Amino acid sequence: MHLFLTLAAALPAVAQQRHLPHDSGFSVAVAPGAEGAGNGLHILVAGDDPVRCVRSVDDALSWTAVTGAGLERTLARDVVYYATASARRFLIGSESGVYACDPDTGVVSAFSDGLPLDDRNVLDLDVPRPGHDGPALLVTSSGTAYLRYESAGVWQRRFSAHRAVNPGSAAVAVVPHFDATAGVGPRRVMLVAIDGRLYYSKDGGLNWAIHPGFNTFLAGGWTITAIAFDEAFESTGILLLGRGRENPDTPGEDEGQILRSRNFGFRFALVRALRTAVGALLATPPGPGGQSHFFAAGHLYPNVLQYDGVGVLRSDDGGATWGDFGNDQDFGLELDPNNNALPAETAFEQELALSPDFASDGTLFYARGEGLFQSYDEGLSWRQKSLRPESDVRGIAAGSRAGGDVVALGASYGSSLMIAPASGAGGTVEDFACPMAYQKAIAVSPRFADDGTVVFSGSSDLCFWYDPSVPAANPYGVTGYVLPPLTDLESGLREDGYPRTIAISPHYDGRGLPGTDQTVIWSSWEQPPMRTSDGGVTAETLPFVSGGGSAPFMEALAIAPTYDASAPARRTDVYGGAGFTLYRLADRTWTPLLNTQGAIRAIAVDPGFRRPDNPRLFVATSAATGVFEVLDDPTGASVQPVATGLQSLRITDLALRPDFSAAPVLYALSWGQGVYKLDAGAGATAWEKVGLGAPEGWSNELALSPAFAADRTLFLATSRGLMRLVDDPLEQAQLLPTPISRDDRDVGYLTFAPNHPNNPQPLRPWPWREVKYSQLPGVTLTNAVAHQAVYDGSWLETSGYARQLRLRTATGADCGTVSLAARDYWTGEDLGSLAADLDNGAPMANHELVLPLSRPAAVRLRLSAQLDPGETLLLDTLLFEN
């Protein structure tokens, strides 16, 4: 196994706490934007699911999905801003080649001309500074270097090391002020590093040689991880290499070096050793202070494992000496960094990037596995920016309330349970007392109007919510939230886990009427699939596979209407997808039916499913075809592709009309390009777009209205929230407004505690104390935890879009005074403020403070605590109401 993959596998996994809020970014690039658009910066970030590739034009207050030309179907690994005299574009290096993205419109096009179809896994990519006429340079996983001049219009192979290379072990660099008209020498230099061997060209990539000082692969175990030319390399001759290897003295730990040359790369000297591999290097032009800098970041997150007391390093003397000015403290708010949230192959991906206006704004960006960070002061201090919004709805269901009102219900990533009427008015977030704010999957009872049952998963296993507008009709005789016992029928212990998929029986009825059941089936990473047949009171594992082995995690689940909970032999026709394999459940045993051409992402059973004449279901997969029809015939299941037209799309969900037998229409949801449908009844042979345009964010799941035959309404779970789309060629998807609830663990908060006795730098971020609900009798918390300021003068900062802010906190005899001040994000205009003394002399209890704003705006909020000795201030959630 390769060195870096070995180290990635050795990093500690998350213990106990199965899920914490996390962002992920591999790479970031910044381009100038239109005048008057915020700060004029267009930011592009490549990351892991669900973020993938996104852009922001409002300083990371919101994000738009970057899609097109098949980009969403691949893993984007590296992004750069490439501006020549004839064109300006972002370039995106991915596992499937290169893509170009227009900085102003976000339109994506393929940019891989000249790259062989079997050699398009791009590991690193670099370009000259904007305005210079040099080529783009890349290296692939085959150890082959390609470059592309604008005049050529295609990528051209330059050389190959004939060696397979893993991510994190290759780097490329083009001299910043490349000049195609210059002679052989420093203005036409470019470098490629492959597994520690260094290749160089002095003539714009025509001829290449191996550096004599780095001519052996993995010499001493070292690999070159990053390269940076001095901004004025043509005159200073300064060049930096970042390296990494497994520490031979402490196996399982890595170490790094920064090597410096001041004679155009002829010789290098060690200038800084690190207790982790070098993750990124960056050289800047002169900033607002008139000085150029180098920056370096380590593979490990600051203050994790052996990497103590080091943040993002800066050098002001051409890379000779280094310091972080104490900014390692700025990274101290991250929950469980380096927690294996990313695939091993991306664990070493990170990037430092500068604003195109760095000379005047001193702004830098840093993307890594823990998210996106920004500096406004030439790297002296850093602040995290949110990549995953609280509005991100990951799962969706739809139900009818008494009287026929249709509602969409969403499992959100931070805002708890979202509910929005199809009419678009009166949307709510049921965050108060919600046991889990960070949710994944959701299902609703087919008798929702009568039993009010919703079941969802999240960071605290499986949870039920019973609509308070419906009289209690469930095994617990209550409304609101219930964490069910889930007592294992065999062990008597509670079954836990983090379910990623849920399916509810089409016969579910919380009232327990004859002819119905209370079956829910779910699957989590930690355990085999599970089933409850009594609404969560008890549970049983579904661990067996016919022919032997253990049941895998099921990425998709669906229950056919032929399922009958009354007897073990009839508990069948439950379908699960794991990887490329489709399974069918018979009581507690899964039978593999067939393999599809791609990983299964969603399953939709024909509402008229019956045996023997219509055992039909559909699966959405990662294959280019997208959707397949499956006939689960007793003589053997068969599969065939369904139509064409989805080849460039990433399909995330699938739904069928409830009256499919009379109107056989399928709907497929794409990650970033909207909904497509296939009208099989009309003889369609190709998928067609539903409505106009697509949601600006990414889309996760799809649900059809229970009254679809009459209202033709589809509901979408998107990163912008719940959306409604009518199946009409002239309709656009409409946001169903709900408040956004920012949980106290959200990365969008910056907390400060200048008077904490252990805080060495009072003006830098410092965590507030986390408290559990069991420590606060009389107080009900969202997500079962909250944060407290316990020292006078503590404050927090956060930002977002709002017309009104609502703080969920607490009053009590030991509660202090809180003040809120909201200002316009861009201009600093005062939008509103309030102050409240929360000490009412009574026992602690929940309390809300509402701050109306003078107008809807992008807002910066500062919340400050004035505390007498022994007093505290509680932060549970903050609602952004629009």
ABEGO torsion letter per residue (X at the ends): XBAAAAAAAABBBBBGBABBBBBBBABBBBBBBBBGBEAGBBBBBBBBOAAEBBBBAAGGABBBBBBEGGAAABBBABBBBBBBAABBBBBBBBAAEBBBBBAAAGBBBBAABGBBAABABBABBBBBBBGBABBBBBBBAAGBBBBBBAAAGBBBBABBAGBBBBBGABBBBBBABBBAABBBEAAABBBBBBGGBBBBBAAGGABBBBBAABABBGBGGBBBABBBBBAAAAAAGBBBBBBBBBBAABBGBBBBBBBBBAAGGABBBBABBBABBBABBBBBBBBAAGBBBBBBBBABBBGBEABBGBBBBBBAAGGABBBAGGAAAAAAABBGBGAGABBAAAAABBBBBBBAAAAAAGBBBBBBAAEBBBBAAGGABBBBBBABBAABBABBBBBBBBGGBBBBBBBBBGAEBBBBBAAGBGBBBBABGBABABBABBBBBAAAAAAGBBBBBBAAEBBBBBBAABBBBBAAGBBEBBBBAGBBAAAGBBBBEBBABBBBBAABBAAGBBGBBBBBBBBBAABBBBBBAAGGABBBBBABBBGEEBBBBBABBBBBAABBAABAAABBGBBBBBEABBBBBBGABBBBABBBABBBABBBBBAABBOAABBBBBBBBABAAGBBBBBBBAAEBBBBBBEBGAAABBBABBBBBAAAAABBBBBBBBAAAEBBBBBAAAGBABBBBBEBEBBABBBABBBBBAAAAAAGBBBBBBAAEBBBBBBBAABBBBBBBBBBBBBAABAABBBBBAABAABABAABBBBBBBBBAAABBGBBBBGGBBBBBABBGBBBBBBEBBABBBBBBBBEAABBBBBBBBBBAAAGBBAEBBBBBABAGBBBBBBBBBBBBABBBBBBBBBBBBBBBGBBBBBABBBBBX
